[in-house]
Every structure is written in C-alpha cells, then in structure tokens.
Amino acid sequence: MGLGAGAEHTARLGKVRGPRGEAVSGVVLLLPGGEEVSERRPAPLAAGTVRALSGHLARRGGPEGLATHVVRYRVRGWNGERAGLAGDAEWAADEVVRRYGDVPVCLAGVGMGGRAALRAAGHPAVGSVLSIAPWLPVEDMAGAPEPVKQLAGRRVMIVHGTHDGRTDPERSFRLAARVKKANRDICRFEVHADGHGLRQYRAEVLALSADFVLGALFGAAFSRPVADAFAAPPPLGLRMPLASGFGRTLRKP
C-alpha cells in the first residue's frame, strides 16, 4: 500500500483541532473522499466534506483530550492495487504515533475515504473505524473480495444513506455481514431516504459519529441505539435505522 523505494511521501496532516502535545489522549484521522483512478492532487473541496465532522468531534471530545486531523492525500485516486489512499491513512497513523505517542486512533472516512479507513484498520495504533457512505468495488466472482481480516479486533461503525446514488449501500451491508462473522464489534446504521451527502440528517449523523468515537476511544457508554446495534445479531445490527432527532433526545443505557 505504501510508496515504492526512493519515492517522496507528500501526504500530510491538516491543522490539529482540539488539544495539543501531551494533552492529547486520542486522535481521529479524517479521510476525505477521492476517486477510483486519478494521479491528480486532491481537490480543495474534498477536505471540506470532513471538516464539519472534524470540528464536531473536536468540540465534543476536547474535554477528554481528543484531537482531530484531516489527512491530505498525495493524489486523489485509489489507483487499483496501489490503494494509495489507504497507504496515506497508514502513514498518517504512523505520524500520530510520532507526534503523540501511544494514543488510540480512530480512522473516520467518507466515500473513498471510508474505504481507506476500512482498509488501513490493521495499523497497530488503530482501534476503531468510522466509515460513512463508503465507496466499495463491485464484487467480482473471479477476483479477490475486499479484504476484512484487518478489521479483526477493531470496533467498526458503518453509516450509509439508503438512497445513495454514488456509493451502493448494499455493498457496505454485504461487507459488514462478512466482517460480522469474525468480529462481533461491528454495526451499521441506515439513514433512510438520504443520499450520499447525508444532508437531510446531517445533525443526526454528526451526533451518531460523536457517540461512537467517544465510546470507542475513551470508553464512554454508548447510547442505547448504538449499544443495541452492536449487540444485535445480523442482519438487525447491520440495518439499524438512524432515528430522526438522534442526539437531541439522546439517553445513555
């Protein structure tokens, strides 16, 4: 997944939001969307898709020592077996360890960044993954399926709009079902009638994301819907509906 020998790594971490230095006790790396094939530099607007999530998580988790960084990719394309965005996510996790030491890391990605978060989860510093509307490839009976073994031992949440016309929600369901066979710590929420950007239920998705991250990184009690989603057998816990108003009337179990 990484760069070839002698290549210069130009990925970088965006400006930190939240505490700094020794005050940091957990980090979320935000992975923007990308393209299936492209050697172009990332579009400036791509990072904007995760900035709101980065800021929301930093505000909610700041008292716990949560810092967030948006990952700036080398190029915007996944580019086949190179899996460039996942390689950049792994580099970013290495950089977190270098900067902050042994702190827990959550990878949170949107679209192609959601795929990168799932793929790079095997990094030893990563303990949790939040994958929102992940782009996943068409399942080809002749080819190898999207790998899931790297998700063993990680806590995973997938969130997907049922009317997503850009990234097929059924693919994320099928991947989650495969993961569930070996890792019970996965759940998936469906945002009914919402599209790829999840704009109709933006507040609910932000609240759900914070609930998951604070529980996964710092051991906070999950809200009852999240706890129920993790505990429910498939397919129930992998097709959990995200209720309208989630976050406004949140109650811990």
C-alpha positions in Angstrom: 0.0 0.0 0.0 2.9 2.4 0.7 5.2 4.2 -1.7 7.9 2.5 -3.7 11.5 2.7 -2.7 13.0 6.1 -3.1 9.7 7.8 -3.6 9.0 11.0 -1.7 5.9 10.9 0.6 4.0 14.1 0.3 0.9 13.2 2.3 0.5 15.4 5.4 -1.8 16.0 8.3 -4.0 19.1 8.3 -4.1 21.5 11.2 -4.9 20.0 14.5 -8.3 20.7 16.1 -8.5 20.2 19.8 -5.7 19.9 22.4 -2.1 19.6 21.5 1.0 17.8 22.7 0.8 15.9 25.9 -2.8 17.0 26.4 -3.8 14.6 23.6 -5.2 11.3 24.7 -6.8 10.1 21.5 -6.9 11.1 17.8 -9.4 10.9 15.0 -7.9 10.9 11.5 -10.4 12.3 9.0 -10.1 10.7 5.5 -11.9 12.7 2.7 -13.4 11.2 -0.4 -11.4 10.6 -3.6 -11.6 9.0 -7.0 -11.3 5.4 -8.2 -8.4 6.3 -10.6 -6.5 9.6 -10.7 -3.0 10.9 -10.4 -4.2 14.5 -9.8 -3.7 16.3 -6.5 -6.7 16.2 -4.2 -9.4 18.8 -4.9 -9.5 21.6 -2.3 -13.2 20.9 -1.7 -12.6 17.2 -0.8 -11.4 18.1 2.6 -14.5 20.2 3.2 -16.6 17.0 3.2 -15.0 16.0 6.5 -14.2 19.4 8.1 -17.6 19.7 9.8 -17.2 16.2 11.3 -13.6 17.1 12.4 -14.8 20.2 14.2 -17.8 18.5 15.8 -15.7 15.6 17.1 -13.1 18.0 18.4 -15.7 20.1 20.3 -17.4 17.0 21.8 -14.2 15.2 22.6 -12.0 18.1 23.6 -12.5 17.7 27.4 -11.4 14.1 27.0 -8.2 15.0 25.1 -9.5 14.3 21.6 -7.6 15.8 18.7 -8.6 15.6 15.1 -6.6 15.9 11.9 -7.8 15.9 8.2 -5.4 13.7 6.2 -4.1 15.4 3.0 -3.5 12.7 0.4 -0.7 12.6 -2.1 -3.1 12.2 -5.0 -6.9 11.8 -5.1 -7.0 8.3 -6.7 -7.2 4.9 -5.1 -5.5 3.6 -8.2 -6.1 -0.2 -8.1 -3.7 -2.4 -6.2 -1.7 0.6 -5.1 -4.5 1.5 -2.8 -2.9 4.9 -2.4 -5.5 6.5 0.0 -5.2 3.6 2.4 -1.4 3.9 2.2 -1.7 7.6 3.1 -4.0 6.7 6.0 -1.4 4.2 7.3 1.3 6.9 7.0 -1.0 9.3 9.0 -1.3 6.8 11.8 2.5 6.5 11.9 2.7 10.3 12.1 0.2 10.3 15.0 2.4 7.9 16.9 5.4 10.0 16.2 3.7 13.2 17.4 1.6 12.0 20.3 3.0 8.6 21.4 0.9 5.6 22.3 -2.6 7.1 22.0 -5.7 5.3 20.5 -6.5 6.2 16.9 -9.9 6.2 15.1 -10.0 6.3 11.3 -13.1 8.2 10.0 -13.6 8.4 6.3 -16.3 9.4 3.8 -16.8 7.8 0.4 -13.5 6.6 -1.0 -12.0 7.7 2.4 -14.5 5.3 4.0 -12.9 2.5 2.0 -9.4 3.7 3.0 -10.4 3.7 6.7 -11.6 0.1 6.5 -8.5 -1.0 4.5 -6.0 0.7 6.8 -7.5 -0.5 10.0 -4.8 -3.1 10.5 -2.3 -0.5 11.6 -1.4 -1.3 15.3 -2.4 2.2 16.6 -5.9 1.9 15.1 -8.5 0.5 17.4 -11.7 1.8 15.7 -13.1 2.8 12.3 -16.0 5.0 11.3 -16.9 4.5 7.6 -19.5 6.9 6.2 -21.1 6.1 2.8 -18.0 4.1 1.8 -17.2 3.5 -1.8 -16.6 -0.2 -2.3 -15.9 -2.0 -5.6 -18.2 -4.3 -7.5 -18.0 -7.8 -6.2 -16.3 -9.9 -8.9 -16.6 -13.6 -8.5 -13.3 -14.0 -10.5 -11.4 -11.7 -8.3 -10.5 -11.4 -4.6 -13.1 -9.8 -2.4 -12.5 -6.6 -0.5 -10.3 -7.8 2.5 -11.8 -7.7 6.0 -9.2 -9.6 8.1 -7.5 -6.3 9.1 -10.7 -5.4 10.9 -10.3 -8.2 13.5 -10.2 -6.7 17.0 -11.3 -3.3 15.9 -14.6 -1.6 16.7 -16.3 -0.6 13.5 -19.3 1.5 12.6 -20.6 2.0 9.0 -23.2 4.6 8.2 -25.0 4.7 4.8 -27.9 6.5 3.2 -30.5 4.2 1.7 -30.9 6.5 -1.4 -27.2 6.9 -2.0 -26.8 7.1 -5.8 -23.0 7.3 -5.8 -21.9 4.5 -3.4 -24.1 1.4 -3.3 -25.4 0.9 0.3 -25.9 -2.8 -0.4 -22.2 -3.3 -0.9 -21.5 -1.8 2.6 -24.1 -4.1 4.0 -22.6 -7.2 2.4 -19.1 -6.2 3.6 -20.4 -5.6 7.1 -22.0 -9.1 7.1 -18.7 -10.6 6.2 -16.9 -8.8 8.9 -19.6 -9.8 11.5 -18.7 -13.4 11.0 -15.3 -12.9 12.6 -15.8 -9.7 14.5 -18.9 -9.0 16.6 -17.8 -5.4 17.2 -19.3 -4.0 14.1 -22.6 -2.2 13.5 -24.1 -0.4 10.6 -26.7 2.3 10.6 -29.0 3.1 7.6 -30.1 6.7 7.1 -33.5 6.2 5.3 -34.3 8.2 2.2 -31.0 10.2 2.5 -28.4 10.4 -0.3 -24.6 10.3 -0.5 -24.0 13.6 1.3 -26.4 12.7 4.2 -27.5 16.3 4.2 -31.1 15.6 5.3 -30.0 14.1 8.6 -26.6 15.9 9.0 -27.2 16.7 12.7 -28.1 13.1 13.5 -25.1 11.7 11.6 -22.8 14.1 13.5 -24.3 13.1 16.8 -24.1 9.4 16.0 -20.4 9.8 14.9 -19.5 11.5 18.2 -21.4 8.9 20.2 -19.3 6.1 18.5 -16.0 7.9 18.7 -16.2 8.8 22.4 -17.2 5.3 23.3 -14.6 3.6 21.1 -11.6 5.8 22.1 -12.4 6.7 25.7 -14.8 4.0 26.9 -17.8 6.3 27.3 -21.1 4.5 27.4 -22.7 4.1 24.0 -26.2 5.4 23.6 -28.9 2.7 23.7 -29.3 2.6 19.9 -25.6 2.1 19.3 -25.3 -0.4 22.1 -28.3 -2.3 20.7 -26.8 -2.2 17.2 -23.5 -3.8 18.4 -25.4 -6.5 20.4 -28.0 -7.4 17.8 -27.4 -10.4 15.5 -27.2 -9.9 11.8 -29.0 -8.5 9.9 -30.6 -6.4 12.6 -27.5 -4.8 13.9 -26.3 -4.1 10.3 -29.5 -2.5 9.2 -30.2 -0.3 12.2 -32.3 2.7 11.3 -30.9 6.1 12.4 -33.8 7.8 14.1 -34.8 11.3 13.2 -33.7 13.6 16.1 -30.9 11.3 17.3 -28.7 13.4 19.5 -31.4 15.8 20.7 -33.1 13.3 22.9 -30.1 11.1 23.5 -30.2 8.8 26.6 -27.4 6.5 27.7 -28.4 2.9 28.6 
